[in-house]
Amino acid sequence: MIRTIDPKQLGIPTLVLPPRIGGTSSRPSEAPACRRCVEFSPGPRLDGTLLVDPEIHLPSPGMDVDIAYFYNGNSTYNGPYGYGRTISPNLLAVASGVNAIVTLQRGDGSLVSFQDDGSGTFVAKTPGLLNSLVKDTTNSYWKESTLDGQTLAYPLNTSGMVTSIAYQEDAVGNRHSFLYSAGKLETLQDAVDLKGMSCTASYMTVDLKADGRTISEAWFETYSCPVAMACGSWLTAWVQGRTHEQAMLLEPSDLEKLIGGVPLGKEYCAEMAVSSLRDASVQYVGAKEA
């Protein structure tokens, strides 16, 4: 027998949760409780091809910064975030041909396209697409405009090279400027004329080669931070000649001592490097034993 109780009668504090991400309120008259989550949460797909994980929300006097991770099972895109995986600011453009076809990849991995009709006017080729696209040769941008007045600008290229978004601007001039390095988002600048707040997307990857259980070679890739680069350099030099078991025992504090300390506020660089080494070691051993 199941006995139901009212927690309020027992004096147990309760918390009313908002509707599920991307869902709607249980009451038709109510708006979704998490507006910024809904923005990055398309309607559910029965085949389960699209998954979303809202991750970062940074309030701003102009446009808020919202970053979400996406996995799209139908996508063939294999980029820096993994096969079929991308993040919401990872907005790409590619154009080629005499009557150029411009294809834009959204942050969720979906694609839309425009084509030059022969007169320099670009016509939306994706059904239901109401945005417009212009070729700004003066400033060397592809500029896509939305119905709510936002502009998304991509470096102008017609040779088939994939380019990443340069900036996004709303109808009143609030701007987010994006700086990418090797296909990875490195810096996002808030406000016009690059005078606002900025955030840096830190990352590090470590790759290993081993002879049996002993690591013979190691190399790393990271963003343009001197402390992160120092941590990666010392880490990959230290681990060569050591076993995977020894690599797993290294702590961030040990790495800090190896490089003679890190500036205050940069401790995460050592943590990121050690975490990347452990991930690489686990993946290498797992792949060899599979």
C-alpha positions in Angstrom: 0.0 0.0 0.0 1.2 3.5 -0.9 0.5 6.2 1.6 0.7 9.8 0.3 1.4 12.7 2.5 1.4 16.5 2.1 4.9 17.7 3.0 3.5 21.1 3.9 1.5 19.5 6.7 4.8 18.1 8.1 6.5 21.5 7.9 8.9 20.3 5.2 10.1 23.2 3.1 9.2 22.8 -0.6 10.7 24.3 -3.8 8.6 25.0 -6.9 10.7 24.1 -9.9 10.3 25.9 -13.2 9.1 23.9 -16.2 11.6 21.6 -17.9 14.1 23.3 -20.2 12.5 24.0 -23.5 9.1 23.0 -22.2 6.0 25.0 -21.4 4.3 25.8 -18.2 1.6 23.4 -16.9 -0.8 26.3 -17.1 -1.4 27.4 -20.6 -1.7 31.1 -19.6 1.7 31.1 -18.0 4.9 32.0 -19.9 7.9 29.6 -19.6 9.8 30.3 -16.4 13.3 30.1 -17.9 13.3 32.4 -20.9 17.0 32.2 -21.6 16.9 28.4 -21.5 14.0 28.3 -23.9 16.0 30.3 -26.4 18.5 27.5 -26.6 16.0 24.6 -26.4 14.3 23.7 -29.6 11.2 21.5 -29.4 11.9 17.8 -28.6 12.7 15.5 -31.6 11.2 12.1 -31.4 14.4 10.5 -32.9 16.5 12.1 -30.1 18.9 13.6 -32.6 19.2 17.0 -30.8 20.4 17.3 -27.2 21.1 20.6 -25.4 22.8 21.5 -22.2 22.5 25.2 -21.1 25.8 25.9 -19.4 26.7 29.6 -19.0 24.6 32.7 -18.4 26.4 36.0 -18.1 24.1 39.0 -17.5 25.0 42.1 -19.5 23.6 45.7 -19.7 23.0 45.0 -23.4 22.6 41.5 -24.7 23.1 38.7 -22.1 25.7 36.1 -22.9 24.2 32.6 -23.0 26.3 29.6 -24.0 24.9 26.1 -24.4 26.4 22.8 -25.6 24.6 20.9 -28.4 24.8 17.4 -29.7 23.0 16.7 -33.0 22.9 13.1 -34.1 22.1 14.1 -37.7 25.0 16.4 -38.0 28.2 15.4 -39.9 30.1 18.3 -38.5 33.3 17.2 -36.8 34.9 20.2 -35.2 36.8 21.2 -32.1 34.0 20.2 -29.7 33.7 16.6 -31.1 31.7 14.8 -33.8 28.2 16.2 -34.1 28.9 18.5 -31.1 29.0 22.3 -31.0 28.2 25.3 -28.8 25.8 28.1 -29.3 28.4 30.8 -30.2 30.0 28.4 -32.8 28.4 30.2 -35.7 30.0 29.4 -39.1 29.8 30.6 -42.7 31.0 29.2 -46.0 30.4 30.6 -49.5 31.4 29.5 -53.0 30.4 29.4 -56.6 29.7 32.0 -59.3 26.2 32.8 -58.0 27.4 32.3 -54.5 25.6 29.9 -52.2 26.2 31.0 -48.6 25.6 28.4 -45.9 25.4 29.3 -42.3 25.8 26.9 -39.5 23.8 27.7 -36.3 25.0 27.1 -32.8 22.9 24.0 -32.6 24.5 22.5 -35.7 21.6 23.1 -38.1 22.3 24.7 -41.5 20.5 27.5 -43.5 21.5 28.9 -46.9 21.1 31.9 -49.1 21.9 32.2 -52.9 22.8 35.1 -55.1 20.0 35.5 -57.6 22.5 36.8 -60.2 21.9 40.5 -59.3 23.7 40.6 -56.0 20.6 40.0 -54.0 20.7 36.9 -51.7 17.5 34.9 -51.5 16.8 32.5 -48.6 16.9 28.9 -49.8 15.9 27.3 -46.5 12.1 26.8 -46.1 10.7 29.1 -43.4 13.8 31.2 -43.2 12.8 34.9 -42.9 16.2 36.4 -42.2 18.0 38.4 -44.9 21.6 38.4 -46.0 23.7 41.1 -47.6 27.3 41.1 -49.0 29.0 44.1 -47.3 32.1 44.6 -49.5 33.0 47.9 -47.8 33.6 46.2 -44.4 34.2 42.7 -45.8 31.4 41.0 -44.0 28.5 38.7 -44.8 25.7 40.3 -42.7 22.6 38.3 -41.7 19.7 40.3 -40.3 16.9 38.9 -38.2 13.3 40.1 -37.8 14.0 41.6 -34.4 16.9 43.8 -35.7 19.9 41.7 -34.8 22.9 41.5 -37.2 25.3 38.6 -37.3 28.5 39.4 -39.2 30.9 36.9 -40.7 34.2 37.6 -42.5 33.6 37.9 -46.2 35.0 35.0 -48.1 33.8 33.4 -51.4 36.5 30.7 -51.9 34.8 28.0 -49.8 36.8 28.7 -46.6 34.8 28.2 -43.4 34.8 31.4 -41.3 33.6 32.0 -37.7 31.2 34.8 -36.7 33.0 38.1 -36.1 30.3 40.0 -34.1 26.6 40.0 -33.2 24.8 43.3 -32.7 21.3 44.1 -31.6 18.9 46.8 -32.9 20.2 49.5 -30.5 24.0 48.8 -31.1 24.9 46.5 -28.2 27.6 44.2 -29.6 29.3 40.9 -28.8 32.6 40.5 -30.6 34.0 37.0 -31.1 37.7 36.0 -31.4 38.4 32.5 -32.5 41.7 30.6 -32.6 42.0 27.3 -34.6 38.2 27.0 -34.7 37.9 27.4 -30.9 36.2 30.4 -29.3 38.9 32.3 -27.4 37.5 35.6 -26.4 34.0 37.1 -26.3 33.9 40.9 -25.9 30.8 42.7 -24.7 29.7 46.2 -25.8 30.6 48.5 -28.7 34.1 49.5 -29.7 35.6 46.7 -27.6 35.4 48.8 -24.4 33.1 46.5 -22.4 33.6 43.3 -20.5 35.3 40.3 -22.0 35.5 36.6 -21.1 38.1 34.1 -22.2 37.3 30.5 -23.1 40.1 28.6 -21.6 40.9 25.1 -22.9 43.8 22.6 -23.1 44.1 19.3 -24.9 47.0 16.8 -24.3 47.9 14.0 -26.6 50.2 11.1 -25.7 52.2 8.4 -27.3 53.5 5.5 -25.3 55.9 2.5 -25.4 54.1 -0.1 -23.4 53.1 1.6 -20.1 55.8 4.3 -20.5 54.8 7.6 -22.1 57.4 8.4 -24.8 55.9 11.6 -26.3 53.4 14.2 -25.2 52.2 17.4 -26.8 49.5 19.9 -26.0 47.3 22.6 -27.4 45.9 25.6 -25.5 44.6 29.1 -25.9 46.9 32.2 -26.0 47.5 32.5 -22.2 51.2 32.6 -21.1 50.4 30.7 -17.9 48.4 28.0 -19.6 51.2 27.7 -22.2 53.8 27.4 -19.5 51.7 24.7 -17.7 51.3 22.7 -20.9 55.0 23.0 -21.8 56.2 21.9 -18.4 53.6 19.2 -18.1 54.4 17.5 -21.4 58.1 17.7 -20.7 57.7 16.2 -17.2 55.4 13.3 -18.3 57.8 11.9 -20.9 59.6 8.8 -19.6 57.0 8.3 -16.9 54.2 5.7 -16.7 50.5 6.3 -17.0 50.2 5.4 -13.3 52.7 8.2 -12.4 50.9 10.6 -14.6 47.6 10.0 -12.8 49.3 10.8 -9.5 50.3 14.3 -10.5 48.4 17.1 -8.7 47.9 20.7 -9.8 50.0 21.9 -6.8 52.9 19.7 -8.0 52.7 21.3 -11.4 52.7 24.8 -9.8 55.9 23.9 -8.0 57.5 22.6 -11.2 57.0 26.0 -12.9 57.9 28.0 -9.8 54.3 29.1 -9.0 51.6 30.8 -10.9 50.1 34.3 -10.6 47.1 34.7 -8.2 43.9 33.9 -10.1 45.7 31.6 -12.6 45.6 28.5 -10.5 43.0 27.0 -12.9 45.7 26.8 -15.6 47.5 24.1 -13.6 44.2 22.4 -12.8 43.2 22.4 -16.4 46.6 21.0 -17.5 46.5 18.1 -15.0 42.9 17.3 -15.8 43.8 17.2 -19.5 46.7 14.9 -18.8 44.6 12.5 -16.8 41.9 12.4 -19.5 44.5 11.8 -22.2 46.1 8.9 -20.2 42.7 7.3 -19.5 41.7 7.5 -23.1 45.1 6.2 -24.3 45.1 3.2 -22.0 41.4 2.5 -22.7 42.0 2.6 -26.5 44.9 0.2 -26.2 43.1 -2.3 -24.0 39.9 -2.2 -26.1 
